[in-house]
Amino acid sequence: MGESWESFGFEPESASGWLALGFSPFEAALAHGDGYTPMFAEHYVGPLHKIAAPWLGAGLGTPDGLRWHLAGFTAREATQWRALAVDLETARRRRSGFQWQGQ
């Protein structure tokens, strides 16, 4: 049922604060990647769950999905690029308007 805490780089002792807030490993990694700690996140549980929901709904509650989020893509954008078999770095270049010759 989903990814493990370790797959997102959490040690068991650091996961406990996130678990107490009801966060899944992906939700905790997303919040942490956006600069939240469990102590600070407790004031934003609802909004953080709402940010994670489209990623989880799209089946992107994975370390790869987290990389797309941290690169500034929405879950919808990530899904569209991935459906075209475009990796994150290529999508990032194309989105910024830069393309390598021959692409």
Buried (B, 14 or more C-beta within 10 A) or exposed (E): EEBEBEBBEBEEEBBEBBBEBEBBBBBBBBBBBEEBEBEEBEEBBEEBBEBBEBBBEBEBBBBBBBBBBEBEBEBEBBBEBBEEEBEBEBBBBBBEEEEEEEE
